[in-house]
Amino acid sequence: MAKLNDTTMSNIKGRVEEAIEPLKTGFEADGLRLEVGKVVEERLVTVNLYTSDTTCQECLLPESQMEALILHTLRKAGVEVEAVQVALIRNA
């Protein structure tokens, strides 16, 4: 796969941020914060999921399900990415 330039990666990141915006509200209700981390050459998008002391721990989906949910959301919005990786950052 061709290397993506900074403009393309920035464009993808912006589209990812826009596509996941509806998910953020639900996560925030459970004490979670969702942020786009980075886009790497292979179109892997890293999404940071921040927890806090007030996070509903029972509400956390397993990472594989979280990744599938976000990837489905991105693809439904027409964002062309190959994979999503969720980075869980506790008590941030």
MOPAC internal coordinates of N, CA, C and O (Angstrom, degrees):
PM7 1SCF
backbone

  N    0.0000 0     0.00 0     0.00 0    0    0    0
  C    1.4515 1     0.00 0     0.00 0    1    0    0
  C    1.5183 1   108.93 1     0.00 0    2    1    0
  O    1.2310 1   120.90 1   -38.64 1    3    2    1
  N    1.3218 1   115.89 1   141.36 1    3    2    1
  C    1.4513 1   121.02 1  -178.88 1    5    3    2
  C    1.5241 1   110.11 1   -68.68 1    6    5    3
  O    1.2310 1   121.92 1   -31.68 1    7    6    5
  N    1.3221 1   113.93 1   148.32 1    7    6    5
  C    1.4566 1   119.99 1   178.31 1    9    7    6
  C    1.5284 1   109.13 1   -70.71 1   10    9    7
  O    1.2310 1   120.62 1   -45.73 1   11   10    9
  N    1.3092 1   116.41 1   134.27 1   11   10    9
  C    1.4593 1   121.00 1   179.32 1   13   11   10
  C    1.5133 1   109.86 1   -83.90 1   14   13   11
  O    1.2310 1   120.50 1   -40.92 1   15   14   13
  N    1.3326 1   116.65 1   139.08 1   15   14   13
  C    1.4611 1   118.88 1   177.40 1   17   15   14
  C    1.5250 1   109.57 1   -82.89 1   18   17   15
  O    1.2310 1   120.86 1   -10.30 1   19   18   17
  N    1.3401 1   115.96 1   169.70 1   19   18   17
  C    1.4673 1   121.01 1  -175.88 1   21   19   18
  C    1.5221 1   112.29 1   -60.38 1   22   21   19
  O    1.2310 1   120.45 1   142.50 1   23   22   21
  N    1.3279 1   116.74 1   -37.50 1   23   22   21
  C    1.4611 1   120.10 1  -179.80 1   25   23   22
  C    1.5201 1   110.84 1   -65.09 1   26   25   23
  O    1.2310 1   120.64 1   136.34 1   27   26   25
  N    1.3277 1   116.39 1   -43.66 1   27   26   25
  C    1.4602 1   120.44 1   179.22 1   29   27   26
  C    1.5216 1   110.67 1   -63.88 1   30   29   27
  O    1.2310 1   120.40 1   135.99 1   31   30   29
  N    1.3367 1   116.84 1   -44.01 1   31   30   29
  C    1.4661 1   120.03 1   179.56 1   33   31   30
  C    1.5224 1   110.54 1   -63.86 1   34   33   31
  O    1.2310 1   120.33 1   140.19 1   35   34   33
  N    1.3225 1   116.98 1   -39.81 1   35   34   33
  C    1.4614 1   120.65 1   179.04 1   37   35   34
  C    1.5339 1   110.35 1   -65.46 1   38   37   35
  O    1.2310 1   120.34 1   140.44 1   39   38   37
  N    1.3231 1   116.95 1   -39.56 1   39   38   37
  C    1.4603 1   121.97 1   177.55 1   41   39   38
  C    1.5274 1   110.65 1   -62.94 1   42   41   39
  O    1.2310 1   120.69 1   134.34 1   43   42   41
  N    1.3272 1   116.28 1   -45.66 1   43   42   41
  C    1.4702 1   120.18 1   178.60 1   45   43   42
  C    1.5234 1   109.91 1   -62.06 1   46   45   43
  O    1.2310 1   120.69 1   136.33 1   47   46   45
  N    1.3304 1   116.28 1   -43.67 1   47   46   45
  C    1.4651 1   119.99 1  -179.52 1   49   47   46
  C    1.5286 1   110.68 1   -60.31 1   50   49   47
  O    1.2310 1   120.18 1   137.83 1   51   50   49
  N    1.3196 1   117.27 1   -42.17 1   51   50   49
  C    1.4623 1   121.27 1   178.47 1   53   51   50
  C    1.5208 1   111.81 1   -63.56 1   54   53   51
  O    1.2310 1   120.77 1   139.32 1   55   54   53
  N    1.3186 1   116.14 1   -40.68 1   55   54   53
  C    1.4688 1   120.30 1   178.69 1   57   55   54
  C    1.5224 1   110.89 1   -67.79 1   58   57   55
  O    1.2310 1   120.32 1   143.66 1   59   58   57
  N    1.3417 1   116.99 1   -36.34 1   59   58   57
  C    1.4662 1   120.90 1   176.99 1   61   59   58
  C    1.5243 1   109.58 1   -64.58 1   62   61   59
  O    1.2310 1   120.55 1   133.61 1   63   62   61
  N    1.3360 1   116.55 1   -46.39 1   63   62   61
  C    1.4630 1   120.35 1   179.71 1   65   63   62
  C    1.5251 1   111.07 1   -57.75 1   66   65   63
  O    1.2310 1   120.61 1   136.55 1   67   66   65
  N    1.3192 1   116.44 1   -43.45 1   67   66   65
  C    1.4614 1   120.88 1   179.44 1   69   67   66
  C    1.5303 1   110.94 1   -65.40 1   70   69   67
  O    1.2310 1   120.56 1   138.36 1   71   70   69
  N    1.3205 1   116.53 1   -41.64 1   71   70   69
  C    1.4734 1   120.37 1  -176.80 1   73   71   70
  C    1.5208 1   112.86 1   -68.22 1   74   73   71
  O    1.2310 1   119.86 1   145.66 1   75   74   73
  N    1.3296 1   117.87 1   -34.34 1   75   74   73
  C    1.4713 1   119.40 1  -177.22 1   77   75   74
  C    1.5225 1   113.09 1   -88.80 1   78   77   75
  O    1.2310 1   120.34 1   176.43 1   79   78   77
  N    1.3159 1   116.96 1    -3.57 1   79   78   77
  C    1.4671 1   120.15 1  -178.71 1   81   79   78
  C    1.5307 1   112.11 1   -52.30 1   82   81   79
  O    1.2310 1   118.93 1   135.18 1   83   82   81
  N    1.3513 1   119.65 1   -44.82 1   83   82   81
  C    1.4746 1   118.85 1   179.10 1   85   83   82
  C    1.5353 1   113.25 1   -62.19 1   86   85   83
  O    1.2310 1   119.94 1   151.27 1   87   86   85
  N    1.3212 1   117.71 1   -28.73 1   87   86   85
  C    1.4632 1   120.10 1   178.81 1   89   87   86
  C    1.5288 1   112.10 1   -71.41 1   90   89   87
  O    1.2310 1   121.05 1   149.49 1   91   90   89
  N    1.3181 1   115.60 1   -30.51 1   91   90   89
  C    1.4692 1   120.23 1  -174.79 1   93   91   90
  C    1.5235 1   112.45 1   -58.38 1   94   93   91
  O    1.2310 1   120.16 1   140.12 1   95   94   93
  N    1.3163 1   117.30 1   -39.88 1   95   94   93
  C    1.4629 1   120.96 1  -177.94 1   97   95   94
  C    1.5221 1   111.55 1   -58.94 1   98   97   95
  O    1.2310 1   120.52 1   133.41 1   99   98   97
  N    1.3190 1   116.62 1   -46.59 1   99   98   97
  C    1.4621 1   120.47 1   179.01 1  101   99   98
  C    1.5139 1   112.25 1   -64.44 1  102  101   99
  O    1.2310 1   120.66 1   138.68 1  103  102  101
  N    1.3260 1   116.35 1   -41.32 1  103  102  101
  C    1.4565 1   119.59 1   179.13 1  105  103  102
  C    1.5237 1   111.14 1   -65.88 1  106  105  103
  O    1.2310 1   120.77 1   138.90 1  107  106  105
  N    1.3259 1   116.13 1   -41.10 1  107  106  105
  C    1.4683 1   120.13 1  -179.85 1  109  107  106
  C    1.5199 1   111.47 1   -62.49 1  110  109  107
  O    1.2310 1   120.23 1   145.51 1  111  110  109
  N    1.3242 1   117.18 1   -34.49 1  111  110  109
  C    1.4648 1   120.92 1   178.41 1  113  111  110
  C    1.5300 1   111.27 1   -62.24 1  114  113  111
  O    1.2310 1   120.95 1   153.48 1  115  114  113
  N    1.3473 1   115.79 1   -26.52 1  115  114  113
  C    1.4678 1   121.16 1   178.97 1  117  115  114
  C    1.5286 1   112.47 1   -96.55 1  118  117  115
  O    1.2310 1   120.50 1  -171.30 1  119  118  117
  N    1.3420 1   116.65 1     8.70 1  119  118  117
  C    1.4621 1   120.44 1   178.52 1  121  119  118
  C    1.5165 1   113.88 1    83.11 1  122  121  119
  O    1.2310 1   120.10 1  -158.05 1  123  122  121
  N    1.3219 1   117.41 1    21.95 1  123  122  121
  C    1.4593 1   122.47 1  -179.96 1  125  123  122
  C    1.5233 1   110.03 1  -111.18 1  126  125  123
  O    1.2310 1   120.96 1   -29.43 1  127  126  125
  N    1.3266 1   115.77 1   150.57 1  127  126  125
  C    1.4566 1   120.73 1   175.27 1  129  127  126
  C    1.5175 1   107.82 1  -123.34 1  130  129  127
  O    1.2310 1   120.55 1   -50.14 1  131  130  129
  N    1.3160 1   116.56 1   129.86 1  131  130  129
  C    1.4513 1   123.52 1  -175.99 1  133  131  130
  C    1.5239 1   108.53 1  -111.98 1  134  133  131
  O    1.2310 1   120.33 1   -52.47 1  135  134  133
  N    1.3390 1   116.97 1   127.53 1  135  134  133
  C    1.4595 1   121.90 1   179.67 1  137  135  134
  C    1.5109 1   109.73 1  -138.95 1  138  137  135
  O    1.2310 1   120.98 1   -34.42 1  139  138  137
  N    1.3201 1   115.72 1   145.58 1  139  138  137
  C    1.4593 1   119.96 1   174.15 1  141  139  138
  C    1.5232 1   107.30 1   -75.44 1  142  141  139
  O    1.2310 1   120.95 1   -51.34 1  143  142  141
  N    1.3300 1   115.78 1   128.66 1  143  142  141
  C    1.4572 1   120.21 1   178.43 1  145  143  142
  C    1.5130 1   111.03 1   -86.98 1  146  145  143
  O    1.2310 1   120.56 1    99.73 1  147  146  145
  N    1.3283 1   116.54 1   -80.27 1  147  146  145
  C    1.4579 1   119.42 1  -178.17 1  149  147  146
  C    1.5198 1   110.13 1  -147.03 1  150  149  147
  O    1.2310 1   121.83 1   -15.89 1  151  150  149
  N    1.3099 1   114.10 1   164.11 1  151  150  149
  C    1.4549 1   123.08 1   173.98 1  153  151  150
  C    1.5190 1   105.98 1  -117.33 1  154  153  151
  O    1.2310 1   120.32 1   -53.86 1  155  154  153
  N    1.3228 1   116.99 1   126.14 1  155  154  153
  C    1.4638 1   120.06 1   179.27 1  157  155  154
  C    1.5212 1   109.82 1  -106.57 1  158  157  155
  O    1.2310 1   121.20 1   -11.13 1  159  158  157
  N    1.3063 1   115.31 1   168.87 1  159  158  157
  C    1.4625 1   122.02 1  -172.06 1  161  159  158
  C    1.5177 1   114.73 1   -48.12 1  162  161  159
  O    1.2310 1   119.87 1   139.40 1  163  162  161
  N    1.2817 1   117.85 1   -40.60 1  163  162  161
  C    1.4650 1   121.07 1  -177.21 1  165  163  162
  C    1.5165 1   112.41 1   -80.04 1  166  165  163
  O    1.2310 1   121.37 1  -166.43 1  167  166  165
  N    1.3202 1   114.99 1    13.57 1  167  166  165
  C    1.4669 1   120.94 1  -178.79 1  169  167  166
  C    1.5200 1   112.68 1    64.46 1  170  169  167
  O    1.2310 1   121.71 1  -145.64 1  171  170  169
  N    1.2860 1   114.33 1    34.36 1  171  170  169
  C    1.4627 1   121.19 1   171.00 1  173  171  170
  C    1.5188 1   106.79 1   -87.93 1  174  173  171
  O    1.2310 1   120.72 1   -53.70 1  175  174  173
  N    1.3043 1   116.23 1   126.30 1  175  174  173
  C    1.4559 1   121.35 1   178.87 1  177  175  174
  C    1.5186 1   108.00 1  -105.12 1  178  177  175
  O    1.2310 1   120.96 1   -52.52 1  179  178  177
  N    1.3200 1   115.77 1   127.48 1  179  178  177
  C    1.4524 1   120.81 1   174.46 1  181  179  178
  C    1.5285 1   107.87 1   -97.96 1  182  181  179
  O    1.2310 1   121.11 1   -50.83 1  183  182  181
  N    1.3245 1   115.48 1   129.17 1  183  182  181
  C    1.4582 1   121.53 1   177.39 1  185  183  182
  C    1.5179 1   107.27 1  -117.24 1  186  185  183
  O    1.2310 1   121.14 1   -54.50 1  187  186  185
  N    1.3329 1   115.43 1   125.50 1  187  186  185
  C    1.4574 1   120.66 1   179.03 1  189  187  186
  C    1.5221 1   109.01 1   -90.08 1  190  189  187
  O    1.2310 1   121.20 1   -48.41 1  191  190  189
  N    1.3110 1   115.31 1   131.59 1  191  190  189
  C    1.4583 1   122.17 1   177.93 1  193  191  190
  C    1.5244 1   107.27 1  -117.87 1  194  193  191
  O    1.2310 1   121.25 1   -70.51 1  195  194  193
  N    1.3237 1   115.22 1   109.49 1  195  194  193
  C    1.4576 1   121.31 1  -176.25 1  197  195  194
  C    1.5242 1   110.30 1   -95.86 1  198  197  195
  O    1.2310 1   120.98 1   -46.17 1  199  198  197
  N    1.3152 1   115.73 1   133.83 1  199  198  197
  C    1.4581 1   121.22 1   174.61 1  201  199  198
  C    1.5217 1   108.69 1  -110.05 1  202  201  199
  O    1.2310 1   121.00 1   -13.98 1  203  202  201
  N    1.3130 1   115.69 1   166.02 1  203  202  201
  C    1.4613 1   121.30 1   176.33 1  205  203  202
  C    1.5265 1   108.01 1  -139.84 1  206  205  203
  O    1.2310 1   120.98 1     2.09 1  207  206  205
  N    1.2948 1   115.73 1  -177.91 1  207  206  205
  C    1.4656 1   120.02 1   178.35 1  209  207  206
  C    1.5206 1   111.86 1   -64.36 1  210  209  207
  O    1.2310 1   120.20 1   157.85 1  211  210  209
  N    1.3343 1   117.22 1   -22.15 1  211  210  209
  C    1.4614 1   121.08 1  -178.10 1  213  211  210
  C    1.5335 1   112.64 1   -95.47 1  214  213  211
  O    1.2310 1   120.08 1  -177.02 1  215  214  213
  N    1.3149 1   117.45 1     2.98 1  215  214  213
  C    1.4666 1   120.91 1  -178.77 1  217  215  214
  C    1.5142 1   111.35 1   -66.75 1  218  217  215
  O    1.2310 1   121.16 1   -44.01 1  219  218  217
  N    1.3035 1   115.39 1   135.99 1  219  218  217
  C    1.4617 1   121.44 1   174.48 1  221  219  218
  C    1.5365 1   107.45 1   -73.69 1  222  221  219
  O    1.2310 1   120.26 1   -78.90 1  223  222  221
  N    1.3145 1   117.10 1   101.10 1  223  222  221
  C    1.4689 1   121.41 1  -176.36 1  225  223  222
  C    1.5219 1   112.09 1   -64.92 1  226  225  223
  O    1.2310 1   120.33 1   147.67 1  227  226  225
  N    1.3321 1   116.97 1   -32.33 1  227  226  225
  C    1.4612 1   120.62 1   178.83 1  229  227  226
  C    1.5253 1   111.61 1   -70.83 1  230  229  227
  O    1.2310 1   120.59 1   162.41 1  231  230  229
  N    1.3357 1   116.47 1   -17.59 1  231  230  229
  C    1.4696 1   121.30 1  -177.66 1  233  231  230
  C    1.5280 1   112.65 1   -85.00 1  234  233  231
  O    1.2310 1   120.36 1   166.97 1  235  234  233
  N    1.3205 1   116.92 1   -13.03 1  235  234  233
  C    1.4656 1   120.41 1  -178.48 1  237  235  234
  C    1.5228 1   110.67 1   -69.68 1  238  237  235
  O    1.2310 1   120.93 1   -54.39 1  239  238  237
  N    1.3040 1   115.83 1   125.61 1  239  238  237
  C    1.4647 1   120.61 1   172.94 1  241  239  238
  C    1.5237 1   108.70 1   -78.69 1  242  241  239
  O    1.2310 1   119.70 1   -27.29 1  243  242  241
  N    1.3134 1   118.17 1   152.71 1  243  242  241
  C    1.4631 1   119.40 1   171.65 1  245  243  242
  C    1.5331 1   108.67 1   -58.45 1  246  245  243
  O    1.2310 1   120.63 1   -31.57 1  247  246  245
  N    1.3345 1   116.39 1   148.43 1  247  246  245
  C    1.4652 1   120.68 1  -175.93 1  249  247  246
  C    1.5270 1   112.51 1   -54.00 1  250  249  247
  O    1.2310 1   119.90 1   140.18 1  251  250  249
  N    1.3318 1   117.79 1   -39.82 1  251  250  249
  C    1.4674 1   119.74 1  -178.46 1  253  251  250
  C    1.5279 1   111.18 1   -63.53 1  254  253  251
  O    1.2310 1   120.35 1   142.05 1  255  254  253
  N    1.3232 1   116.95 1   -37.95 1  255  254  253
  C    1.4658 1   120.01 1   178.17 1  257  255  254
  C    1.5268 1   110.93 1   -71.94 1  258  257  255
  O    1.2310 1   120.84 1   142.93 1  259  258  257
  N    1.3257 1   116.01 1   -37.07 1  259  258  257
  C    1.4592 1   121.09 1   177.99 1  261  259  258
  C    1.5359 1   109.75 1   -63.04 1  262  261  259
  O    1.2310 1   120.92 1   135.72 1  263  262  261
  N    1.3256 1   115.84 1   -44.28 1  263  262  261
  C    1.4679 1   120.68 1   178.96 1  265  263  262
  C    1.5229 1   110.77 1   -62.85 1  266  265  263
  O    1.2310 1   120.34 1   137.27 1  267  266  265
  N    1.3263 1   116.96 1   -42.73 1  267  266  265
  C    1.4625 1   121.05 1   179.29 1  269  267  266
  C    1.5303 1   110.69 1   -64.32 1  270  269  267
  O    1.2310 1   119.64 1   138.58 1  271  270  269
  N    1.3202 1   118.28 1   -41.42 1  271  270  269
  C    1.4523 1   122.77 1   178.70 1  273  271  270
  C    1.5319 1   110.87 1   -61.58 1  274  273  271
  O    1.2310 1   120.83 1   133.09 1  275  274  273
  N    1.3192 1   116.03 1   -46.91 1  275  274  273
  C    1.4672 1   119.94 1  -178.30 1  277  275  274
  C    1.5320 1   110.31 1   -68.39 1  278  277  275
  O    1.2310 1   120.09 1   138.17 1  279  278  277
  N    1.3284 1   117.43 1   -41.83 1  279  278  277
  C    1.4634 1   120.70 1   178.88 1  281  279  278
  C    1.5316 1   110.13 1   -61.90 1  282  281  279
  O    1.2310 1   120.19 1   136.35 1  283  282  281
  N    1.3246 1   117.24 1   -43.65 1  283  282  281
  C    1.4660 1   121.13 1   177.37 1  285  283  282
  C    1.5302 1   110.36 1   -60.15 1  286  285  283
  O    1.2310 1   120.29 1   136.00 1  287  286  285
  N    1.3230 1   117.06 1   -44.00 1  287  286  285
  C    1.4575 1   121.89 1   179.40 1  289  287  286
  C    1.5243 1   110.94 1   -61.15 1  290  289  287
  O    1.2310 1   120.75 1   137.33 1  291  290  289
  N    1.3310 1   116.17 1   -42.67 1  291  290  289
  C    1.4663 1   120.31 1   179.97 1  293  291  290
  C    1.5214 1   111.38 1   -65.81 1  294  293  291
  O    1.2310 1   120.80 1   133.75 1  295  294  293
  N    1.3009 1   116.08 1   -46.25 1  295  294  293
  C    1.4683 1   119.74 1  -178.93 1  297  295  294
  C    1.5278 1   111.30 1   -64.98 1  298  297  295
  O    1.2310 1   120.39 1   142.24 1  299  298  297
  N    1.3175 1   116.86 1   -37.76 1  299  298  297
  C    1.4621 1   121.38 1   177.86 1  301  299  298
  C    1.5280 1   110.28 1   -63.08 1  302  301  299
  O    1.2310 1   120.67 1   147.91 1  303  302  301
  N    1.3374 1   116.32 1   -32.09 1  303  302  301
  C    1.4685 1   121.50 1   178.84 1  305  303  302
  C    1.5283 1   111.98 1   -85.32 1  306  305  303
  O    1.2310 1   120.45 1  -179.23 1  307  306  305
  N    1.3366 1   116.74 1     0.77 1  307  306  305
  C    1.4595 1   120.42 1   177.94 1  309  307  306
  C    1.5182 1   114.78 1    82.81 1  310  309  307
  O    1.2310 1   120.26 1  -164.77 1  311  310  309
  N    1.3277 1   117.11 1    15.23 1  311  310  309
  C    1.4588 1   120.66 1   177.91 1  313  311  310
  C    1.5236 1   108.05 1   -84.57 1  314  313  311
  O    1.2310 1   120.77 1   -58.45 1  315  314  313
  N    1.3095 1   116.14 1   121.55 1  315  314  313
  C    1.4567 1   120.88 1  -175.97 1  317  315  314
  C    1.5225 1   110.76 1   -89.23 1  318  317  315
  O    1.2310 1   121.17 1   -86.60 1  319  318  317
  N    1.3160 1   115.37 1    93.40 1  319  318  317
  C    1.4589 1   121.72 1   174.18 1  321  319  318
  C    1.5181 1   107.52 1  -127.21 1  322  321  319
  O    1.2310 1   121.28 1   -25.81 1  323  322  321
  N    1.3081 1   115.15 1   154.19 1  323  322  321
  C    1.4633 1   119.15 1  -178.15 1  325  323  322
  C    1.5195 1   112.69 1   -92.14 1  326  325  323
  O    1.2310 1   120.60 1   149.53 1  327  326  325
  N    1.3220 1   116.45 1   -30.47 1  327  326  325
  C    1.4683 1   119.41 1  -176.41 1  329  327  326
  C    1.5230 1   110.26 1  -157.58 1  330  329  327
  O    1.2310 1   121.71 1   -21.80 1  331  330  329
  N    1.3175 1   114.33 1   158.20 1  331  330  329
  C    1.4620 1   122.27 1   175.82 1  333  331  330
  C    1.5171 1   107.44 1  -125.54 1  334  333  331
  O    1.2310 1   121.42 1   -42.05 1  335  334  333
  N    1.3120 1   114.88 1   137.95 1  335  334  333
  C    1.4626 1   120.63 1   175.01 1  337  335  334
  C    1.5303 1   106.95 1  -122.82 1  338  337  335
  O    1.2310 1   120.64 1   -51.79 1  339  338  337
  N    1.3233 1   116.38 1   128.21 1  339  338  337
  C    1.4513 1   121.07 1   178.24 1  341  339  338
  C    1.5180 1   109.10 1   -98.79 1  342  341  339
  O    1.2310 1   121.05 1   -51.77 1  343  342  341
  N    1.3221 1   115.59 1   128.23 1  343  342  341
  C    1.4612 1   121.44 1   175.69 1  345  343  342
  C    1.5271 1   106.92 1  -106.87 1  346  345  343
  O    1.2310 1   120.50 1   -67.37 1  347  346  345
  N    1.3139 1   116.66 1   112.63 1  347  346  345
  C    1.4601 1   122.18 1  -179.72 1  349  347  346
  C    1.5251 1   108.36 1   -85.23 1  350  349  347
  O    1.2310 1   120.71 1   -59.14 1  351  350  349
  N    1.3153 1   116.26 1   120.86 1  351  350  349
  C    1.4638 1   122.06 1  -178.49 1  353  351  350
  C    1.5177 1   106.60 1  -118.03 1  354  353  351
  O    1.2310 1   121.21 1   -71.78 1  355  354  353
  N    1.3140 1   115.29 1   108.22 1  355  354  353
  C    1.4716 1   120.84 1  -173.21 1  357  355  354
  C    1.5267 1   111.96 1   -84.68 1  358  357  355
  O    1.2310 1   122.28 1   -35.81 1  359  358  357
  N    1.3382 1   113.24 1   144.19 1  359  358  357
  C    1.4687 1   123.33 1   174.98 1  361  359  358
  C    1.5162 1   113.01 1    51.83 1  362  361  359
  O    1.2310 1   121.50 1  -132.17 1  363  362  361
  N    1.3146 1   114.74 1    47.83 1  363  362  361
  C    1.4732 1   119.29 1   178.98 1  365  363  362
  C    1.5101 1   109.80 1   -97.57 1  366  365  363
  O    1.2310 1   120.10 1   180.00 1  367  366  365

